[in-house]
Amino acid sequence: MKPEKSRPGRLSCLMLAAGIFLLTLSPILGASLCVHMAETYGLHQTHKITASWQRSASFAGKSPLTLEEIKQLAQYHICDYDLAYAAEVSATAVYQENESQVKVLGVNDRYRQFHHLPLKTGSFLTSGHENRQVAVIDQKLAESLFGNCHAVGLEIELYGRKFSIIGIIDSDSSLSGMLTAPETGTVYLPAAKLLELDQNSGISYLEVETKTTGTTGSNTAVLEQALTAIGQDPAEFKITDYTMEFLFLEQKNLFRDFLTGIVILGLLCGLLRKKIQDVGHFLRQRLQEKYIREILKGDIGELVLHIGLVFLLVAGMLIVWQLIKFPLYIGPENIPEELIDLSFWADLLEKRIQGYFQDGKYSAFPGEAQLVLLQMIQNWNVSLSLFLGWPLFALGLKMSKESFHKTALFSCACLVTAIALGLSIQLAVQMPLAAGGKGVLLVFSAVFLSVCFKGGGASSSGLCEKGGRGFRGTGTKTDP
């Protein structure tokens, strides 16, 4: 008989633990993703907007940007903004008997301000290298061609010419860096030198510093107007505002915390309703036995205590609301003029499908792949928390037959273990350490209140019954 009874107990504990782990790990991972995204993009972090030229059939025969057009942009149209640009080609790098297929990026000296490119040795390209045959390579290529990273000062051959290596970029050992690392090594050349050697190439990637974090679309408008001014069609470029992408990534954390807060508010409302009912029941009962002045004289202490608890619950609800409220942003392109507008939703779906296929027809530039990966991880992170974490926790709590104290102790142990596990995972995959304090606090509060309601039909009602018995006096209502 005992083994049969223990199976539901083990199952409920497993479900309860799994639910708490998912709920706790989600804010920890979500906070780390936001910090990691900011650190991925160099000095300007996510305060930038990019334009990637689309290599698709619909733009056949078109050419990427030229250096002359870039100079016009920098001198006349976006002169107040920091600007980086890049051209990308594939080539073969040769050193003595060794050769390797590489991705060659022709960049300007501002490129490193927009990307996290830690140097293992040497230095990066500067404005003084614009017309010189120098190169910066990554660690992967250095180990492939030279067998080690002591390559500064040596030469590699590209397009039949010798390029002196002035720096080596350290490999990105973080999870996102490893998952988005190119299959081949990367060589960074001065953009002018690459365009001189490869007449068929052109500048296909722009990065512009943004000076506003608003949601009015002003950043995109500035870049679109600049492209139009030099004779380019903005529709030929995929324009990405990283300020908005960071906002969307962060907003998913806020939305998850908001739903956790709603659970807490629901539980607090239940406690508040029960406490008000208990106070009302006490007053009705005492007024049948005593006059008000006798109640105030004999039971004023406990009456004030329980009324104070009512105000404390109300204050707690206000604090929780202040913690979880946030301005929800939905892009205007996703909002129809009328709620029921089938043509609008059909057009929106068509644009999403077209964007998906267009994305597959051009190679993502550095940073784009990591952006997509971070957004995908965040989507899964929040979805698992909402659609698996809460159901598992609720079902495990419902199935649990343990006492209130055992369930509360087990839940606390799971919470502490989940926090330790989350921080350990961040260290293991070399993600930024972030505890997600507000989200974890909300999860702890929701778990504790839920356990109180489960055993505290035991806990809370027990307190109320105890207070109710304390209210009962022995005196009867008498004439003054």
N, C-alpha and C positions, 0 to 999 in steps of 0.2 A: 504493500500500500504506500509506503513512504516514497519509493522511487517514482510512482505515478504522480504523487502530489508535488514532488520536487521538480518535475519537468516544466509545468507551467511557471513555477517560480524562477527556474533558470532562464526560461524564454523571456519572461517579463523583465528580468534583470538585464539580459542581453539587449532587448529592445530599448529599455530605458537608457542604458549606457550608450548605445549607438546613437540614439536621438540627441542626448546631451553632447556627445562628441561632435556630431555634425553641427549642432546649433552653436557650440562654443568655438569650433575651429573656423567657422565661416567669417565672423568679424575679425579674427586674428589674420587670416589669409587675405581678406579684403583690404585691411589696413596696409598690409605689406605690399600688396599689388599697387596701391596708389603711390606709396613711397617709391617703389621700384620704377614705376612709369616716369615719375619726375626725375629720377636719377639717370634714366636711360638716355636722355636727350641733351646731355652736356650742360653748358653754362646757362642757356636759355630755358632748359627743362621743357615744360610743355607750352611755353609762351611762344609758339610759332605756328605758322601756317605753311603748308607745302602744296606744290603743284607738280604732279607727275604726268608727263606726256604719255598719252595712251597709244600704244603700238597695236592698233586694231585695224581690221579691214575697212571700217567706215572712214578711216583717215589715211587711206592708202595714197601715196604720192606726196604726202605732207612732210615737212622737215621739222626737226626739233629747233630749239632756239640757237642762235648764233652768239658769238662773243660780242658782236656789235650791238645786238639787241639787249644783251645783259648790261652792257655799259650804259645804254639809254635808260634802262630801268633804274640802275643804281644812281645815275646822275640827275635824272629829271623826275621820275615818277614815284620811286620809293627811296628817295635820298635820305630820309630821316629814319630809315629802318635798317637794321643789320641784315645782310643778304649773303646767303651761301648758295652755291649751285654745283651741279655734278653732271658729267657725261659718263656713260657706262658702255664698255665693250668687252668682248671675250678675246683672249690672246694666249700665246704660249710664252712662258718665261723660261729662259735657258741660263744655266750656270755650268760651265765646263761640259761634262757629259750628262748632266741631269737636266731634265726639263719637266715642266708642269703646266697644266691648263690653269689659267687664272682669270679672275674677274678684275678688270682694270677700271678704276674710277678716276676720272679727271676732275679734280676739285680745286676750289680756290682756298686761300689761306683762312677764311672764316668758317670753313666746313666743320672744324673740330668744336666750334662754339655751339653747334647744334646736335652734336653726337658725343656719347661717352666713349672716348677712344684713349684708354690709359696706355701710356708708353712703357714698354718693358725696358728699352734702351733707346738712346738717341733723341731726336726731336721730330716734330711734325713740320709739314710744309709751311713756309711763310711767304709774304709778298715778294721777298727777295729771290725766291726760287722760281718765279713765274716762267722764265724762259730757259731754265737750266734743266739738264737731264739728270734729275734726282728722283728718288722714289722712296716711299715708305711702304713696308710690307707687313703683313700680319704674322703672328707666331706660327700659324699653320704652314704658311709658305716657306718661312725660314727653316723650319724643321724638315720640310719636304726637299728643299733644294740643297741646304747646307748641313743638315743633320743636327743643327743646334741653333741657338739664338744669338750667336756671336757673329753677326753678319754686317754690322754697321761699318761702312768703309769699303765693303766688297761691292762688286758690280753684277748686275743681271742684264740679260739681253732681251729686249722687246722690240719688235718690228725691225730687227737687224741693227739696233743701236744699243749702246751700253748706257745703263743708268746706275748711278752711284746710290747705294742705300744709305739713307741718313737717319732712319728710325725704324723701330719694330713695335707694332701694336700688340699689347698683351691680349691673350685670349679671354673671352668672357665666359667664366665658369659657372655663372648663375644658370638656373633652370631655363629661363627664357632665352638666354644667350646660347645655350647648348642646343635647344630645340629649333632655333631659327638660324643656326650657323650655316653658312653656305658650304656646299660640297667641295668647292675649290678654294684655294687661297685668294687673297685680295691684295692688289697693288694700288697704291695711291700715287698719282702723278699730278703735276700742275696741269690744270685744264687746258691752258693754251698749248702746251707741248703735246698733249694727247690729240687735240683737234688738228694740230699740224701734221702729226704722223698718220692719223686715220681720217682721210678726207670725207668718208661716209658717215662719220659720227657727228653728233651734235649734242648740245646741252638739253637734257631731257628731264631735269629735276631741279626745282627751285625750293628754297627754304627762306622764309621771311619772318623776322621777329615781329611779334604782336605786342601792342602796348595797351590793349584793353582786354578785360576778361568778361565783358558783357555778352549777352545772348542775343544781340540785335543783328548779328550777321555783318557787322562793320568790318571785321577782319577779312572776311571773304570778299566783300565789296571792294576793299582797297586793292587786293591782288587781281581781281577780275578787271577792274578799271585799268590797272597798270598793264596787264596783258593786252587788253583791247587797244591801248594807246600805242603799242609797238606793232600793231597789225596782227596780233594773234587772236584766235578764237578761244575764249575760256572753255568752251564745250570740248575742246580737244585735250583738256587736262583734267585729271582727277584732283580736285582741290580738297584738302583735309585740314580742318582747323583743330590742332591738337589741344587748344584750350578747351574746346567743346568736348573733345574725346575724353579728356581728363574729367570734365564735369559729369559726363555720362557714367564713367567708371566709378566715380565717387558717389553719384546719385543712387547707384544700385546698392551701395552700402547703407545709405540713408534710408532707402525704401525698405530694406530688410529690417533695419533698426526700428523703423516706423511701425511695421507689422508686429514686431516683438513688443513694442510699447503699447499697441492696441490690445494685445493679450493681457498685459499688466493692468491696463486701465479697466478691462472687463472684470478681472479678478478683484481689483480694488473696489469696483462698483458693487460687486457681490458682497464684499465685506462691509461696505458702507451701508448697503440696504439692510443687512442683518443687524448691524449695530444700531441703526435708527429704529428698527423694529423692536429691539430689546429695550432701548431707552423708553420708547412709547409704551411698551407693555408694562414696564416698571412703574411709570407715572400713573397709568390707568389703575394698576393694582393698588398703589399706595394711596391714591386719592379716594379709593373706596374705604380705606382703613384710617387715614389720618388727614389732618388739615395740612395745608401747604407749609405753614410755619413749623409744624412738627417734622415734616419731611426735610425742610431746609436745616433744621437743627440736628436731626439724627443721621440723615443719609447724604448730607451735602458733599462729603468727601468723595464717596464713590460715584455720586451723580456727576460731579465736576470731572472726575477721572474719565468716565465713559463719554461725556460730551466732548472732553478734550480729545479722546480717541477719534471721534467723528470728525473734528476739525483737522486732526493729524492725517486722517485718510484723505480728506479733501485737499489738504496741502500737498500730500504725496502725489495725488492725481495731477495737480497743477504742475508740479516739478517734472513729472514724467512727460507731460505734454510739451513743456518747454524743451525737454531733451530730444524729443523725437520729431517735432514739427520741422519741416524744411520746405523751401520753395521748389515745387515740381516743375521741371522744364521739359516741354515737348516742342520740338522744332515746328515752326509754322508750316513747313511743307507737309507735315503729318497731320494737320488739323483741317478738316473740311469746313466749308462755310455753312453747310447744313449737316446735322447729325446723320440723317439717312440720305446718303448720296452715293449710290452704287458705282457711278462712273468714276467718282473720286477714288474710291478704294480699289477699283479695277486698274486705274492709271498708276496708283501707288504701288500695287503689286507688280505691274509691268516694269516699272522703273527699278524695283528691287531685283527682278529677274535679269534685266538688262545689265545692271551693275554687277551682278554675280558673274555673268559671262564675260563682261569687259575686264573684270579683275583677273580672270584666268588667261587673258590674252596679252598681258604684259607682266614683266618680272617686277616684283616689289623691290623698291629701293631700301637701303639700310634704314631700319627704324619702322618701316611699314609692317614688316612681318611680325615684329615684336608687338606692335600696337594691336594687330589682329589677334595674336596669341593671348595677350593680357586680357583683352575684352572677352575672348572665348572662355578663358579660365574663370573670369569673374562671373560670367553668365552661369556656368556650371556650379560655381561656388554658391551663388545666391539661390539657384534653383534647387540644389540638393538640400540646402538648409530649409527652404520653405515647403517643398513638396515631399521630402523624405524625413528630414529632421523632426519637424513638428508632429507628423503622424506617428512616427516611431515612438517619440517621447510620450504622446498622449495615450497610445495603445498600451505601451509598457506600464505606464502609471495606472491605467485602468485595470490591467490584469494583475498588478502587484497585490499580494495578500499580506505583505509585511506591515509591521507597525509604523506609525508616523516617524518615530525616532530613527528606526533602521533605514527607512526610505530616505529621510532627510540626510542622514550620514552618508549613505551610498551615493546620493546625488551630489553632495559636496565633494566627495572623493573623485567622482567622475569629472566634475568641473575643474578641479585642481589638476587632475591628470591630463585633461584635454588642453589646458593652458600650457602645461609643461611640454606636451607633445607638439602643440602648434609652434612654440618657440624653437623646439629642437628641429622640427622640419625646416623652419626658416634658416637655421644655421646649416643644416645638411645640404640644402639646395642653394645656399649662398644668396638668399633673399634678404632684404633689409629687415632688421628686427623691429616689429611693431606689435604691440599687445592688443590693439583695438579696444582700448579701455571702456569707452561708452557702450559699445556693442556687447562686450563681455558682461559688463555690469547689468545691462538690461536682460541678458539671457539668465544671469544668476537670479535676478529679481523674479523673472517669470517662472523659473524652475522652482524657487523657494515658495512662492505664492501658490503655485499649482500643487505642490506637495502638501502645503498647509490645507488646501481645500480638499485634497484626497484623504489625508489622515486627519485633517483639521476640520472637515466636518467634525473631526475629532478635536483639532486644536482650537480653531476659532470658536466653534459652538461651545466647546468645553469651557473656554474662558467666559463666554457669555453666560452660560448656565451657572458658573461659579459666581460671577458677579450678580446674577439674578438672585441666587440664594443669599448672597451677602446683603442684598437690598431688603429682603424680607425681614420685617420687624415683628416683635411680639405684641406691640401695643395696638390698641384698637381706637377707632375714631371716637372721641369723647367731646362733650360740650365744653366750651371754654369756661 
